[in-house]
Amino acid sequence: MRVEDWADCYARAWEDADEEAAGALFTDDATYRSDPFLEPHRGRDAIRAYWREVTASQSNVRVSMGRPVVEGRRAVVEWWTEMDNDGTPMTLPGALILQFDESGLCCALREYFNVEAGTRMSPPDTWGT
């Protein structure tokens, strides 16, 4: 799977709150670090559980993925998300640092993001490039 396709599937899984689709993007023993100060979620089942928990309060999710920067089996891709979280409009811009196995599944993910109350209709001009 190409990184662009992987990122598109990730975005769709988030918009649909589909933990099964999200889990299918990762190896059985993948790590998913959603917070640099916490231990990563380890394994596909833990990743699915994380997604189920964090997406439960989200609605009207709209995700835009930038163009990935790829070097070998590693990639970085920016994302821009607007959603309602427990009914409150939020904007979340962030980035994923990814490592893939030979089959194109993600074996390690680290994400960094910012949260702002309210929505911004579009990201800055240079975002995602």
Secondary structure, DSSP 8 states (H G I E B T S, - for coil): --HHHHHHHHHHHHHTT-HHHHHTTEEEEEEEESSTTS--EESHHHHHHHHHHHHTTEEEEEEEE---EEETTEEEEEEEEEEEETTEEEEEEEEEEEEE-TTS-EEEEEEEE--EES--SS--TTTT-
